[in-house]
Amino acid sequence: MINSACLIVSKPLGVEISALGIRTAWACHQNGFECKLLFTEEGVWCLTDNPGYHTSMIKDFFGEDGEVAVVREELEKRGIDEDALVDGVEVIDAEEVAELCEDFETVNYF
Amino acid sequence: MSKTLTIMLMSGSAENEDAQFATNLAEAALEKGHKVQMYLFGNAVNISKKEEPIEGDLHIAPRLVEHIEPTRNFERMARLTEKGADISTCHTNEHARGIESKEYVKDVKWGDVGGSFTKYLMTSDVLLSVGH
């Protein structure tokens, strides 16, 4: 298997899982695997330009041509404006998530 | 036809049933002749280490011991490597828990996501991430 989508559903602080997802995407990307990060549910908070590990890793991921997407409806539910996100995030509709997953051979869920 | 199953496990013993599920699934797959690779991430690194039991009375009620016993995964982990599973851990998550120097269950290996997991990914037919 050579490509992966990493779905991040966990919040950035208080739990470890979202950091594991970002690290996994980074590791895959750095090893030459096509990899896309998709943030949904509580994971959308990882994209709000908070100080610390998550934001720095996401910016580095962008710097290495990594792709990052977020689900529009999950932002709306939490009152997060798209302008508040780290630059470069693609906002997609919930109905596009299944199609995105079909484009990848592996899907990891964090 | 034999397939290669990779499990990324992110839960440890007792916190939920994920570790039980993953180790039971791995054992069943091995018994069916499939290859199993398991990457222990997050709290799952706790089940990579050898048990360090105390001597003597546990001071735990027998019915509680009986309740806890199925959630402990030390013996199942050892059985998996004996049956040929390739299991490695995230040493960074071990470091976070202060357990990096503790001895692994037999044949479980030190690892990292960039090396061990991506190597598993290259040779997987099926990937299952388990944890919440």
gemmi code that builds the backbone of each chain (N, CA, C; Angstrom):
import gemmi

chains = {
    "A": [
        ("MET", (0.839, -1.195, 0.000), (0.000, 0.000, 0.000), (0.871, 1.241, 0.000)),
        ("ILE", (0.462, 2.239, -0.753), (1.365, 3.373, -0.866), (0.739, 4.718, -0.530)),
        ("ASN", (-0.542, 4.804, -0.325), (-1.054, 6.130, 0.032), (-2.092, 6.056, 1.155)),
        ("SER", (-2.217, 7.150, 1.852), (-3.052, 7.154, 3.060), (-3.807, 8.464, 3.230)),
        ("ALA", (-4.996, 8.335, 3.755), (-5.706, 9.504, 4.285), (-5.701, 9.356, 5.806)),
        ("CYS", (-5.392, 10.431, 6.503), (-5.439, 10.404, 7.964), (-6.584, 11.293, 8.419)),
        ("LEU", (-7.608, 10.687, 8.984), (-8.751, 11.437, 9.506), (-8.502, 11.761, 10.975)),
        ("ILE", (-8.545, 13.036, 11.297), (-8.323, 13.456, 12.683), (-9.658, 13.914, 13.260)),
        ("VAL", (-10.127, 13.201, 14.284), (-11.412, 13.550, 14.901), (-11.239, 14.004, 16.350)),
        ("SER", (-10.007, 14.021, 16.825), (-9.757, 14.341, 18.239), (-9.261, 15.770, 18.400)),
        ("LYS", (-9.581, 16.364, 19.523), (-9.185, 17.744, 19.804), (-7.667, 17.827, 20.037)),
        ("PRO", (-7.109, 19.038, 19.937), (-5.649, 19.145, 20.041), (-5.094, 19.029, 21.457)),
        ("LEU", (-5.871, 19.444, 22.450), (-5.346, 19.440, 23.811), (-6.121, 18.486, 24.707)),
        ("GLY", (-5.423, 17.897, 25.667), (-6.080, 17.028, 26.640), (-6.127, 15.574, 26.227)),
        ("VAL", (-5.915, 15.297, 24.974), (-5.797, 13.924, 24.489), (-4.604, 13.869, 23.531)),
        ("GLU", (-4.113, 12.677, 23.334), (-2.882, 12.509, 22.572), (-3.122, 12.153, 21.108)),
        ("ILE", (-4.316, 11.632, 20.835), (-4.558, 10.958, 19.558), (-4.358, 11.866, 18.346)),
        ("SER", (-4.803, 13.137, 18.440), (-4.661, 13.999, 17.261), (-3.196, 14.218, 16.910)),
        ("ALA", (-2.337, 14.335, 17.922), (-0.897, 14.485, 17.658), (-0.352, 13.232, 16.976)),
        ("LEU", (-0.862, 12.073, 17.370), (-0.412, 10.823, 16.732), (-0.803, 10.807, 15.254)),
        ("GLY", (-1.990, 11.318, 14.966), (-2.451, 11.352, 13.568), (-1.592, 12.262, 12.712)),
        ("ILE", (-1.280, 13.425, 13.256), (-0.448, 14.368, 12.495), (0.956, 13.795, 12.299)),
        ("ARG", (1.477, 13.160, 13.346), (2.805, 12.526, 13.221), (2.792, 11.418, 12.183)),
        ("THR", (1.704, 10.654, 12.147), (1.609, 9.566, 11.171), (1.595, 10.128, 9.753)),
        ("ALA", (0.798, 11.179, 9.548), (0.736, 11.785, 8.210), (2.102, 12.330, 7.805)),
        ("TRP", (2.750, 12.974, 8.755), (4.078, 13.535, 8.478), (5.058, 12.418, 8.105)),
        ("ALA", (5.044, 11.352, 8.888), (5.973, 10.236, 8.638), (5.715, 9.611, 7.269)),
        ("CYS", (4.450, 9.416, 6.941), (4.117, 8.835, 5.638), (4.583, 9.759, 4.514)),
        ("HIS", (4.277, 11.047, 4.666), (4.627, 12.018, 3.640), (6.147, 12.096, 3.446)),
        ("GLN", (6.874, 12.113, 4.553), (8.332, 12.218, 4.473), (8.975, 10.964, 3.889)),
        ("ASN", (8.244, 9.852, 3.949), (8.765, 8.606, 3.374), (8.252, 8.370, 1.952)),
        ("GLY", (7.653, 9.385, 1.376), (7.287, 9.294, -0.032), (5.904, 8.744, -0.319)),
        ("PHE", (5.099, 8.538, 0.716), (3.724, 8.081, 0.503), (2.833, 9.301, 0.242)),
        ("GLU", (1.932, 9.189, -0.692), (0.939, 10.246, -0.839), (0.055, 10.216, 0.401)),
        ("CYS", (-0.167, 11.363, 1.018), (-0.914, 11.359, 2.269), (-1.700, 12.663, 2.413)),
        ("LYS", (-2.945, 12.553, 2.825), (-3.761, 13.740, 3.028), (-4.319, 13.729, 4.444)),
        ("LEU", (-4.278, 14.879, 5.090), (-4.859, 15.025, 6.420), (-6.269, 15.592, 6.274)),
        ("LEU", (-7.223, 14.956, 6.927), (-8.589, 15.464, 6.917), (-9.054, 15.645, 8.356)),
        ("PHE", (-9.441, 16.869, 8.700), (-9.878, 17.171, 10.059), (-11.399, 17.269, 10.099)),
        ("THR", (-11.979, 16.577, 11.054), (-13.435, 16.611, 11.202), (-13.778, 16.442, 12.681)),
        ("GLU", (-15.055, 16.576, 12.991), (-15.521, 16.518, 14.388), (-14.643, 17.432, 15.262)),
        ("GLU", (-14.247, 16.969, 16.457), (-13.449, 17.821, 17.349), (-12.053, 18.110, 16.792)),
        ("GLY", (-11.644, 17.350, 15.815), (-10.334, 17.565, 15.189), (-10.199, 18.918, 14.512)),
        ("VAL", (-11.320, 19.549, 14.169), (-11.231, 20.845, 13.474), (-10.533, 21.911, 14.328)),
        ("TRP", (-10.571, 21.726, 15.663), (-9.899, 22.703, 16.538), (-8.392, 22.696, 16.325)),
        ("CYS", (-7.865, 21.631, 15.751), (-6.409, 21.557, 15.502), (-5.969, 22.582, 14.467)),
        ("LEU", (-6.924, 23.102, 13.691), (-6.573, 23.980, 12.564), (-6.739, 25.467, 12.873)),
        ("THR", (-7.014, 25.797, 14.138), (-7.358, 27.189, 14.457), (-6.151, 28.038, 14.855)),
        ("ASP", (-5.001, 27.658, 14.362), (-3.775, 28.450, 14.551), (-3.413, 28.619, 16.026)),
        ("ASN", (-3.715, 27.572, 16.822), (-3.310, 27.601, 18.232), (-1.786, 27.534, 18.324)),
        ("PRO", (-1.233, 28.107, 19.396), (0.222, 27.976, 19.533), (0.594, 26.527, 19.883)),
        ("GLY", (1.737, 26.087, 19.397), (2.217, 24.773, 19.822), (2.420, 23.764, 18.710)),
        ("TYR", (2.502, 22.522, 19.130), (2.937, 21.413, 18.271), (2.068, 21.235, 17.028)),
        ("HIS", (0.748, 21.195, 17.216), (-0.133, 20.884, 16.087), (0.029, 21.892, 14.949)),
        ("THR", (-0.051, 23.172, 15.302), (0.036, 24.205, 14.270), (1.399, 24.182, 13.590)),
        ("SER", (2.453, 24.013, 14.376), (3.790, 24.011, 13.754), (3.942, 22.819, 12.816)),
        ("MET", (3.403, 21.668, 13.207), (3.502, 20.483, 12.332), (2.663, 20.661, 11.065)),
        ("ILE", (1.483, 21.248, 11.227), (0.611, 21.445, 10.057), (1.273, 22.421, 9.076)),
        ("LYS", (1.882, 23.459, 9.604), (2.570, 24.415, 8.729), (3.764, 23.757, 8.040)),
        ("ASP", (4.488, 22.921, 8.771), (5.602, 22.185, 8.143), (5.076, 21.232, 7.061)),
        ("PHE", (3.942, 20.620, 7.333), (3.325, 19.695, 6.364), (2.973, 20.447, 5.078)),
        ("PHE", (2.402, 21.618, 5.240), (2.137, 22.462, 4.062), (3.442, 22.815, 3.339)),
        ("GLY", (4.466, 23.117, 4.132), (5.754, 23.503, 3.563), (6.378, 22.419, 2.709)),
        ("GLU", (5.972, 21.174, 2.974), (6.470, 20.026, 2.196), (5.415, 19.566, 1.191)),
        ("ASP", (4.523, 20.472, 0.806), (3.472, 20.190, -0.184), (2.436, 19.178, 0.295)),
        ("GLY", (2.253, 19.065, 1.601), (1.197, 18.204, 2.120), (-0.174, 18.824, 1.905)),
        ("GLU", (-1.191, 17.982, 1.816), (-2.562, 18.472, 1.602), (-3.378, 18.306, 2.881)),
        ("VAL", (-4.138, 19.354, 3.204), (-4.939, 19.355, 4.431), (-6.354, 19.828, 4.096)),
        ("ALA", (-7.335, 19.086, 4.580), (-8.731, 19.465, 4.347), (-9.502, 19.449, 5.660)),
        ("VAL", (-10.607, 20.159, 5.665), (-11.476, 20.198, 6.842), (-12.925, 20.151, 6.360)),
        ("VAL", (-13.790, 19.605, 7.198), (-15.198, 19.469, 6.819), (-15.974, 20.730, 7.216)),
        ("ARG", (-16.581, 21.351, 6.210), (-17.269, 22.633, 6.395), (-18.331, 22.567, 7.510)),
        ("GLU", (-19.148, 21.539, 7.473), (-20.249, 21.451, 8.446), (-19.738, 21.367, 9.881)),
        ("GLU", (-18.578, 20.758, 10.063), (-18.027, 20.629, 11.417), (-17.494, 21.971, 11.929)),
        ("LEU", (-16.999, 22.791, 11.006), (-16.614, 24.165, 11.395), (-17.857, 24.956, 11.800)),
        ("GLU", (-18.896, 24.847, 10.978), (-20.125, 25.617, 11.225), (-20.752, 25.246, 12.567)),
        ("LYS", (-20.764, 23.945, 12.888), (-21.358, 23.497, 14.156), (-20.673, 24.137, 15.356)),
        ("ARG", (-19.392, 24.423, 15.201), (-18.604, 24.947, 16.323), (-18.402, 26.459, 16.238)),
        ("GLY", (-19.009, 27.079, 15.254), (-18.897, 28.532, 15.113), (-17.508, 28.992, 14.716)),
        ("ILE", (-16.774, 28.150, 14.031), (-15.410, 28.515, 13.617), (-15.464, 29.062, 12.193)),
        ("ASP", (-14.970, 30.280, 12.036), (-14.947, 30.899, 10.715), (-13.766, 30.343, 9.909)),
        ("GLU", (-13.994, 30.163, 8.615), (-12.910, 29.654, 7.759), (-11.678, 30.549, 7.812)),
        ("ASP", (-11.883, 31.853, 8.010), (-10.753, 32.796, 8.053), (-9.869, 32.573, 9.284)),
        ("ALA", (-10.397, 31.856, 10.278), (-9.619, 31.626, 11.500), (-8.660, 30.442, 11.358)),
        ("LEU", (-8.744, 29.748, 10.220), (-7.927, 28.538, 10.039), (-6.513, 28.875, 9.573)),
        ("VAL", (-5.618, 27.968, 9.803), (-4.267, 28.054, 9.242), (-4.398, 28.211, 7.723)),
        ("ASP", (-3.581, 29.055, 7.134), (-3.659, 29.287, 5.684), (-3.413, 28.002, 4.897)),
        ("GLY", (-4.206, 27.828, 3.852), (-3.963, 26.717, 2.925), (-4.880, 25.530, 3.093)),
        ("VAL", (-5.727, 25.550, 4.125), (-6.618, 24.408, 4.370), (-7.758, 24.406, 3.351)),
        ("GLU", (-8.007, 23.252, 2.766), (-9.118, 23.109, 1.820), (-10.384, 22.775, 2.611)),
        ("VAL", (-11.425, 23.546, 2.391), (-12.687, 23.278, 3.092), (-13.580, 22.460, 2.165)),
        ("ILE", (-13.992, 21.288, 2.630), (-14.819, 20.412, 1.795), (-16.157, 20.144, 2.488)),
        ("ASP", (-17.132, 19.711, 1.708), (-18.436, 19.375, 2.269), (-18.405, 17.950, 2.830)),
        ("ALA", (-19.256, 17.701, 3.819), (-19.294, 16.380, 4.449), (-19.533, 15.262, 3.434)),
        ("GLU", (-20.344, 15.580, 2.438), (-20.666, 14.531, 1.457), (-19.456, 14.145, 0.587)),
        ("GLU", (-18.401, 14.940, 0.634), (-17.197, 14.628, -0.146), (-16.239, 13.689, 0.588)),
        ("VAL", (-16.493, 13.469, 1.879), (-15.531, 12.696, 2.676), (-15.409, 11.253, 2.174)),
        ("ALA", (-16.523, 10.629, 1.914), (-16.481, 9.229, 1.460), (-15.705, 9.115, 0.150)),
        ("GLU", (-15.954, 10.075, -0.744), (-15.258, 10.069, -2.038), (-13.750, 10.248, -1.833)),
        ("LEU", (-13.401, 11.141, -0.907), (-11.979, 11.355, -0.611), (-11.336, 10.061, -0.107)),
        ("CYS", (-12.049, 9.365, 0.775), (-11.506, 8.112, 1.316), (-11.316, 7.075, 0.203)),
        ("GLU", (-12.222, 7.080, -0.756), (-12.109, 6.108, -1.855), (-10.884, 6.370, -2.721)),
        ("ASP", (-10.374, 7.593, -2.668), (-9.186, 7.919, -3.463), (-7.902, 7.368, -2.848)),
        ("PHE", (-7.998, 6.880, -1.619), (-6.798, 6.399, -0.929), (-6.904, 4.900, -0.662)),
        ("GLU", (-5.729, 4.273, -0.645), (-5.707, 2.830, -0.404), (-5.843, 2.502, 1.074)),
        ("THR", (-5.393, 3.414, 1.936), (-5.546, 3.192, 3.369), (-6.128, 4.448, 4.017)),
        ("VAL", (-6.937, 4.227, 5.031), (-7.509, 5.344, 5.787), (-7.226, 5.095, 7.260)),
        ("ASN", (-6.587, 6.043, 7.893), (-6.286, 5.931, 9.313), (-7.145, 6.918, 10.078)),
        ("TYR", (-7.557, 6.558, 11.255), (-8.559, 7.317, 12.007), (-8.013, 7.637, 13.395)),
        ("PHE", (-7.900, 8.904, 13.685), (-7.304, 9.310, 14.974), (-8.251, 10.212, 15.751)),
    ],
    "B": [
        ("MET", (-5.815, -17.546, 0.148), (-4.508, -16.928, -0.068), (-4.135, -16.064, 1.136)),
        ("SER", (-2.901, -16.207, 1.566), (-2.453, -15.466, 2.754), (-2.359, -13.961, 2.478)),
        ("LYS", (-2.856, -13.181, 3.425), (-2.813, -11.716, 3.313), (-2.014, -11.161, 4.495)),
        ("THR", (-1.653, -9.912, 4.372), (-0.950, -9.256, 5.480), (-1.851, -8.192, 6.091)),
        ("LEU", (-2.144, -8.391, 7.371), (-2.982, -7.467, 8.128), (-2.082, -6.599, 9.004)),
        ("THR", (-2.235, -5.293, 8.876), (-1.532, -4.380, 9.781), (-2.547, -3.715, 10.695)),
        ("ILE", (-2.273, -3.794, 11.987), (-3.141, -3.154, 12.982), (-2.352, -2.044, 13.662)),
        ("MET", (-2.886, -0.834, 13.589), (-2.336, 0.243, 14.411), (-3.227, 0.340, 15.647)),
        ("LEU", (-2.682, -0.058, 16.790), (-3.467, -0.072, 18.027), (-3.083, 1.142, 18.871)),
        ("MET", (-4.111, 1.862, 19.361), (-3.833, 3.089, 20.117), (-4.411, 3.074, 21.528)),
        ("SER", (-4.930, 1.935, 21.962), (-5.453, 1.831, 23.326), (-4.679, 0.761, 24.083)),
        ("GLY", (-4.508, 0.978, 25.376), (-3.832, -0.006, 26.205), (-4.814, -0.900, 26.937)),
        ("SER", (-4.291, -1.714, 27.833), (-5.145, -2.608, 28.612), (-6.059, -1.808, 29.530)),
        ("ALA", (-7.225, -2.345, 29.804), (-8.149, -1.858, 30.839), (-8.911, -0.572, 30.493)),
        ("GLU", (-8.373, 0.302, 29.644), (-9.092, 1.562, 29.400), (-10.345, 1.348, 28.551)),
        ("ASN", (-10.310, 0.385, 27.679), (-11.484, -0.017, 26.904), (-11.184, -1.416, 26.346)),
        ("GLU", (-12.001, -1.891, 25.428), (-11.805, -3.261, 24.936), (-10.995, -3.328, 23.630)),
        ("ASP", (-10.448, -2.189, 23.229), (-9.732, -2.160, 21.944), (-8.539, -3.119, 21.909)),
        ("ALA", (-7.755, -3.120, 22.987), (-6.553, -3.966, 22.984), (-6.930, -5.443, 22.957)),
        ("GLN", (-7.995, -5.768, 23.709), (-8.487, -7.157, 23.681), (-8.930, -7.533, 22.271)),
        ("PHE", (-9.723, -6.641, 21.675), (-10.228, -6.889, 20.325), (-9.076, -7.069, 19.338)),
        ("ALA", (-8.112, -6.146, 19.401), (-7.020, -6.165, 18.418), (-6.151, -7.410, 18.569)),
        ("THR", (-5.854, -7.770, 19.810), (-4.992, -8.942, 20.010), (-5.736, -10.231, 19.667)),
        ("ASN", (-7.026, -10.270, 19.980), (-7.808, -11.462, 19.594), (-7.915, -11.578, 18.077)),
        ("LEU", (-8.155, -10.455, 17.423), (-8.238, -10.465, 15.955), (-6.906, -10.901, 15.347)),
        ("ALA", (-5.825, -10.364, 15.890), (-4.498, -10.722, 15.377), (-4.248, -12.218, 15.516)),
        ("GLU", (-4.622, -12.750, 16.668), (-4.401, -14.180, 16.899), (-5.243, -15.022, 15.938)),
        ("ALA", (-6.472, -14.601, 15.731), (-7.349, -15.334, 14.807), (-6.788, -15.292, 13.384)),
        ("ALA", (-6.272, -14.132, 12.988), (-5.707, -14.007, 11.640), (-4.481, -14.906, 11.479)),
        ("LEU", (-3.636, -14.928, 12.512), (-2.444, -15.786, 12.456), (-2.844, -17.251, 12.343)),
        ("GLU", (-3.872, -17.628, 13.099), (-4.317, -19.032, 13.066), (-4.909, -19.416, 11.722)),
        ("LYS", (-5.384, -18.413, 10.983), (-5.913, -18.660, 9.630), (-4.799, -18.649, 8.585)),
        ("GLY", (-3.569, -18.422, 9.032), (-2.447, -18.450, 8.099), (-2.055, -17.105, 7.512)),
        ("HIS", (-2.645, -16.038, 8.033), (-2.293, -14.709, 7.527), (-1.104, -14.139, 8.313)),
        ("LYS", (-0.479, -13.151, 7.702), (0.620, -12.472, 8.374), (0.052, -11.275, 9.133)),
        ("VAL", (0.571, -11.028, 10.321), (0.079, -9.901, 11.130), (1.245, -8.990, 11.508)),
        ("GLN", (1.027, -7.695, 11.279), (1.955, -6.669, 11.734), (1.170, -5.744, 12.655)),
        ("MET", (1.754, -5.404, 13.794), (1.025, -4.548, 14.728), (1.933, -3.411, 15.187)),
        ("TYR", (1.407, -2.194, 15.054), (2.152, -1.029, 15.525), (1.455, -0.490, 16.766)),
        ("LEU", (2.184, -0.438, 17.877), (1.621, 0.003, 19.155), (1.914, 1.487, 19.333)),
        ("PHE", (0.845, 2.264, 19.340), (0.928, 3.722, 19.324), (0.140, 4.238, 20.522)),
        ("GLY", (0.481, 5.424, 21.024), (-0.270, 5.983, 22.153), (-0.235, 5.054, 23.357)),
        ("ASN", (-1.373, 4.921, 24.030), (-1.430, 4.078, 25.237), (-1.134, 2.610, 24.971)),
        ("ALA", (-1.213, 2.183, 23.730), (-0.939, 0.770, 23.425), (0.508, 0.394, 23.725)),
        ("VAL", (1.398, 1.375, 23.824), (2.788, 1.014, 24.144), (2.870, 0.329, 25.506)),
        ("ASN", (1.880, 0.568, 26.373), (1.909, -0.069, 27.699), (1.852, -1.590, 27.621)),
        ("ILE", (1.257, -2.125, 26.568), (1.158, -3.585, 26.502), (2.364, -4.207, 25.797)),
        ("SER", (3.339, -3.381, 25.448), (4.549, -3.924, 24.822), (5.541, -4.426, 25.865)),
        ("LYS", (5.307, -4.064, 27.130), (6.300, -4.333, 28.169), (5.959, -5.586, 28.972)),
        ("LYS", (7.020, -6.235, 29.477), (6.806, -7.409, 30.321), (6.114, -7.015, 31.618)),
        ("GLU", (5.251, -7.865, 32.057), (4.585, -7.640, 33.333), (5.607, -7.721, 34.470)),
        ("GLU", (5.441, -6.866, 35.467), (6.301, -6.921, 36.654), (5.400, -7.183, 37.862)),
        ("PRO", (5.023, -8.438, 38.055), (4.055, -8.734, 39.132), (4.685, -8.605, 40.515)),
        ("ILE", (3.863, -8.319, 41.495), (4.359, -8.279, 42.878), (4.374, -9.695, 43.427)),
        ("GLU", (5.123, -9.880, 44.493), (5.155, -11.164, 45.182), (4.002, -11.205, 46.191)),
        ("GLY", (3.429, -12.378, 46.382), (2.472, -12.557, 47.464), (1.060, -12.099, 47.132)),
        ("ASP", (0.335, -11.748, 48.197), (-1.084, -11.416, 48.090), (-1.285, -10.126, 47.282)),
        ("LEU", (-2.187, -10.165, 46.336), (-2.476, -8.986, 45.513), (-3.309, -7.935, 46.261)),
        ("HIS", (-3.974, -8.354, 47.317), (-4.905, -7.473, 48.036), (-6.001, -6.947, 47.104)),
        ("ILE", (-6.427, -7.806, 46.210), (-7.554, -7.492, 45.326), (-8.558, -8.631, 45.482)),
        ("ALA", (-9.822, -8.281, 45.632), (-10.848, -9.302, 45.825), (-10.848, -10.274, 44.643)),
        ("PRO", (-10.978, -11.573, 44.917), (-10.930, -12.576, 43.838), (-11.889, -12.278, 42.691)),
        ("ARG", (-13.107, -11.799, 43.017), (-14.052, -11.544, 41.914), (-13.605, -10.367, 41.057)),
        ("LEU", (-12.857, -9.428, 41.672), (-12.324, -8.316, 40.881), (-11.145, -8.782, 40.023)),
        ("VAL", (-10.316, -9.648, 40.569), (-9.220, -10.236, 39.764), (-9.811, -10.953, 38.557)),
        ("GLU", (-10.876, -11.707, 38.826), (-11.532, -12.456, 37.740), (-12.093, -11.495, 36.680)),
        ("HIS", (-12.581, -10.348, 37.135), (-13.137, -9.348, 36.230), (-12.039, -8.686, 35.382)),
        ("ILE", (-10.905, -8.427, 36.021), (-9.803, -7.723, 35.351), (-9.057, -8.622, 34.373)),
        ("GLU", (-8.943, -9.886, 34.744), (-8.033, -10.797, 34.026), (-8.184, -10.771, 32.496)),
        ("PRO", (-9.409, -10.827, 31.965), (-9.515, -10.847, 30.489), (-9.029, -9.566, 29.827)),
        ("THR", (-8.941, -8.473, 30.600), (-8.530, -7.199, 29.996), (-7.017, -7.046, 29.944)),
        ("ARG", (-6.315, -7.958, 30.592), (-4.843, -7.890, 30.579), (-4.331, -8.588, 29.321)),
        ("ASN", (-3.345, -8.014, 28.701), (-2.959, -8.520, 27.375), (-1.541, -9.089, 27.311)),
        ("PHE", (-0.873, -9.187, 28.449), (0.545, -9.589, 28.434), (0.740, -10.970, 27.790)),
        ("GLU", (-0.082, -11.927, 28.209), (0.096, -13.283, 27.679), (-0.274, -13.347, 26.205)),
        ("ARG", (-1.333, -12.620, 25.832), (-1.735, -12.633, 24.412), (-0.649, -12.011, 23.536)),
        ("MET", (-0.010, -10.959, 24.034), (1.068, -10.336, 23.257), (2.200, -11.334, 23.036)),
        ("ALA", (2.563, -12.044, 24.091), (3.639, -13.037, 23.965), (3.245, -14.134, 22.979)),
        ("ARG", (1.982, -14.548, 23.039), (1.520, -15.600, 22.109), (1.587, -15.115, 20.662)),
        ("LEU", (1.263, -13.841, 20.454), (1.270, -13.309, 19.086), (2.664, -13.354, 18.480)),
        ("THR", (3.658, -12.935, 19.244), (5.025, -12.967, 18.682), (5.488, -14.404, 18.504)),
        ("GLU", (5.095, -15.291, 19.438), (5.465, -16.714, 19.275), (4.880, -17.282, 17.990)),
        ("LYS", (3.692, -16.801, 17.627), (3.026, -17.300, 16.419), (3.460, -16.561, 15.158)),
        ("GLY", (4.403, -15.634, 15.316), (4.980, -15.009, 14.133), (4.562, -13.573, 13.862)),
        ("ALA", (3.770, -12.970, 14.735), (3.387, -11.571, 14.501), (4.614, -10.661, 14.613)),
        ("ASP", (4.634, -9.661, 13.782), (5.698, -8.658, 13.816), (5.125, -7.443, 14.548)),
        ("ILE", (5.631, -7.175, 15.744), (5.054, -6.121, 16.584), (6.131, -5.124, 16.980)),
        ("SER", (5.845, -3.853, 16.765), (6.788, -2.834, 17.220), (6.028, -1.670, 17.850)),
        ("THR", (6.776, -0.843, 18.557), (6.156, 0.222, 19.358), (6.607, 1.599, 18.881)),
        ("CYS", (5.981, 2.600, 19.441), (6.446, 3.976, 19.250), (7.278, 4.353, 20.475)),
        ("HIS", (8.569, 4.492, 20.289), (9.434, 4.777, 21.442), (9.169, 6.173, 21.997)),
        ("THR", (8.669, 7.092, 21.167), (8.355, 8.438, 21.671), (7.224, 8.368, 22.693)),
        ("ASN", (6.223, 7.539, 22.399), (5.116, 7.373, 23.337), (5.559, 6.607, 24.592)),
        ("GLU", (6.542, 5.730, 24.436), (7.122, 5.077, 25.624), (7.820, 6.123, 26.487)),
        ("HIS", (8.565, 6.995, 25.829), (9.272, 8.055, 26.554), (8.275, 8.930, 27.325)),
        ("ALA", (7.159, 9.259, 26.665), (6.147, 10.112, 27.307), (5.597, 9.468, 28.574)),
        ("ARG", (5.642, 8.140, 28.621), (5.095, 7.421, 29.775), (6.180, 6.942, 30.746)),
        ("GLY", (7.433, 7.286, 30.441), (8.533, 6.917, 31.339), (8.827, 5.435, 31.372)),
        ("ILE", (8.540, 4.713, 30.290), (8.711, 3.252, 30.315), (9.694, 2.766, 29.250)),
        ("GLU", (10.406, 3.684, 28.618), (11.225, 3.287, 27.467), (12.296, 2.260, 27.830)),
        ("SER", (12.810, 2.318, 29.064), (13.892, 1.387, 29.412), (13.382, 0.039, 29.898)),
        ("LYS", (12.081, -0.108, 30.066), (11.553, -1.386, 30.566), (11.613, -2.453, 29.475)),
        ("GLU", (11.722, -3.688, 29.930), (11.933, -4.797, 28.990), (10.659, -5.120, 28.201)),
        ("TYR", (10.816, -5.341, 26.903), (9.676, -5.691, 26.050), (9.222, -7.134, 26.271)),
        ("VAL", (7.969, -7.368, 26.021), (7.491, -8.740, 25.843), (8.348, -9.368, 24.744)),
        ("LYS", (8.601, -10.658, 24.862), (9.535, -11.336, 23.948), (9.237, -11.008, 22.469)),
        ("ASP", (10.273, -10.535, 21.805), (10.269, -10.272, 20.354), (9.469, -9.032, 19.925)),
        ("VAL", (8.871, -8.314, 20.869), (8.323, -6.998, 20.516), (9.510, -6.053, 20.316)),
        ("LYS", (9.402, -5.178, 19.328), (10.569, -4.385, 18.942), (10.368, -2.874, 19.181)),
        ("TRP", (11.447, -2.238, 19.536), (11.522, -0.768, 19.589), (11.229, -0.245, 18.188)),
        ("GLY", (10.490, 0.858, 18.092), (10.219, 1.374, 16.760), (9.802, 2.826, 16.768)),
        ("ASP", (9.482, 3.312, 15.597), (8.950, 4.671, 15.449), (8.024, 4.719, 14.238)),
        ("VAL", (7.213, 5.768, 14.217), (6.182, 5.809, 13.180), (6.804, 5.984, 11.784)),
        ("GLY", (7.886, 6.766, 11.728), (8.512, 7.007, 10.424), (9.199, 5.779, 9.855)),
        ("GLY", (9.726, 4.934, 10.712), (10.426, 3.740, 10.241), (9.537, 2.516, 10.261)),
        ("SER", (9.127, 2.108, 11.466), (8.399, 0.842, 11.616), (7.036, 0.867, 10.928)),
        ("PHE", (6.258, 1.916, 11.214), (4.896, 1.913, 10.674), (4.890, 2.045, 9.156)),
        ("THR", (5.716, 2.935, 8.629), (5.700, 3.102, 7.168), (6.218, 1.842, 6.478)),
        ("LYS", (7.121, 1.118, 7.123), (7.570, -0.170, 6.562), (6.389, -1.150, 6.519)),
        ("TYR", (5.629, -1.183, 7.614), (4.436, -2.048, 7.631), (3.469, -1.648, 6.505)),
        ("LEU", (3.307, -0.340, 6.347), (2.345, 0.154, 5.353), (2.683, -0.355, 3.947)),
        ("MET", (3.970, -0.420, 3.672), (4.400, -0.847, 2.329), (4.031, -2.288, 2.021)),
        ("THR", (3.875, -3.081, 3.063), (3.649, -4.516, 2.821), (2.269, -4.974, 3.292)),
        ("SER", (1.349, -4.031, 3.468), (0.022, -4.380, 3.995), (-0.990, -4.631, 2.887)),
        ("ASP", (-1.831, -5.628, 3.101), (-3.025, -5.771, 2.265), (-4.206, -5.066, 2.912)),
        ("VAL", (-4.229, -5.099, 4.229), (-5.328, -4.471, 4.972), (-4.739, -3.699, 6.150)),
        ("LEU", (-5.214, -2.483, 6.337), (-4.792, -1.679, 7.496), (-6.007, -1.403, 8.364)),
        ("LEU", (-5.843, -1.637, 9.655), (-6.931, -1.370, 10.588), (-6.370, -0.518, 11.729)),
        ("SER", (-6.927, 0.688, 11.906), (-6.508, 1.466, 13.079), (-7.573, 1.292, 14.151)),
        ("VAL", (-7.118, 0.944, 15.344), (-8.029, 0.611, 16.443), (-7.665, 1.460, 17.649)),
        ("GLY", (-8.619, 2.220, 18.135), (-8.357, 3.025, 19.321), (-9.322, 4.189, 19.400)),
        ("HIS", (-9.603, 4.610, 20.624), (-10.417, 5.806, 20.795), (-10.218, 6.372, 22.190)),
    ],
}
model = gemmi.Model(1)
for chain_id, residues in chains.items():
    chain = gemmi.Chain(chain_id)
    for i, (resn, *xyz) in enumerate(residues, 1):
        res = gemmi.Residue()
        res.name, res.seqid = resn, gemmi.SeqId(i, " ")
        for name, pos in zip(("N", "CA", "C"), xyz):
            atom = gemmi.Atom()
            atom.name, atom.element = name, gemmi.Element(name[0])
            atom.pos, atom.b_iso = gemmi.Position(*pos), 0.0
            res.add_atom(atom)
        chain.add_residue(res)
    model.add_chain(chain)
structure = gemmi.Structure()
structure.add_model(model)
structure.setup_entities()
